[in-house]
Amino acid sequence: EKEAADDAAADASAAPESQPAAGAGLTQHRLCIQQIGGKAVSQVYMLSFHTINPSYQVHVAVPDVRIPLFESKELFHKWHPLMVGLRRNPAIRMLIRAKPDGSGPLGDMCGCC
């Protein structure tokens, strides 16, 4: 039997926090991951996004590929190494792992997600 291959695509961006905390001096941003493909996948996938950069490590776990716009719970200020890196080069290299839903959590790679 031949297994069906699923294709999915995503776009990452840094969006300003819509409701900054009272007294917060720096504008905070969330990492947003928007699904731009894969609307007809054969099953539900959990996704794990890991940045590939020695200056910073950001890990975002997305519980369901069907979420059209996923916002990370982490906030990043303008001096965070991720934001500094984005000012130098507006592209992020990421390792993206996908696992079909129902088969348990993603295996430990970084210990955080």
DORO-381161 format. One line per field, with one value per residue (C-alpha): x, y, z; residue in one letter. Coordinates in steps of 0.1 Angstrom, whole numbers. Example, Ala and Ser with C-alpha at 12.3 -4.5 7.8 and 13.67 -1.06 7.14 Angstrom:
residues 2
px: c(123 137) .
py: c(-45 -11) .
pz: c(78 71) .
residuo: c(a s) .
end
This chain:
residues 113
px: c(0 11 7 -7 16 3 17 14 30 32 44 59 57 63 31 29 11 -24 -28 5 9 4 37 55 82 91 67 64 58 44 56 26 25 -1 -11 -10 -14 -24 -61 -68 -45 -55 -52 -46 -10 8 36 68 88 124 146 181 204 232 223 188 165 128 105 68 45 13 -12 -33 -23 -59 -54 -52 -33 -14 1 29 25 61 66 98 110 130 163 156 182 153 142 178 184 152 165 197 181 142 142 142 156 134 132 96 85 51 34 -1 -25 -33 1 13 34 63 95 119 143 147 129 105 77) .
py: c(0 35 61 94 123 155 189 219 253 280 316 330 366 388 406 434 424 438 444 453 448 479 497 477 500 479 468 431 408 373 348 340 310 312 281 290 255 220 227 192 170 134 136 160 168 183 206 217 247 250 279 270 298 296 331 321 291 295 265 267 237 239 213 212 220 231 263 289 315 303 329 318 323 337 374 390 426 445 435 398 379 367 403 415 386 395 431 418 392 390 353 325 291 265 228 218 184 170 140 126 134 106 90 108 139 148 131 152 171 202 193 222 211) .
pz: c(0 -7 20 12 17 33 24 47 47 74 77 109 120 151 160 186 218 216 253 269 306 327 332 306 292 261 233 234 204 200 175 152 130 102 82 45 31 41 44 31 52 58 96 125 132 162 152 169 156 168 158 145 157 182 196 207 211 207 207 199 201 180 193 161 125 118 139 111 132 163 187 210 247 249 245 230 236 210 227 228 207 184 176 172 148 128 124 109 87 84 80 107 101 118 123 120 133 128 145 139 167 190 191 222 227 205 216 237 216 237 269 267 244) .
residuo: c(e k e a a d d a a a d a s a a p e s q p a a g a g l t q h r l c i q q i g g k a v s q v y m l s f h t i n p s y q v h v a v p d v r i p l f e s k e l f h k w h p l m v g l r r n p a i r m l i r a k p d g s g p l g d m c g c c) .
end
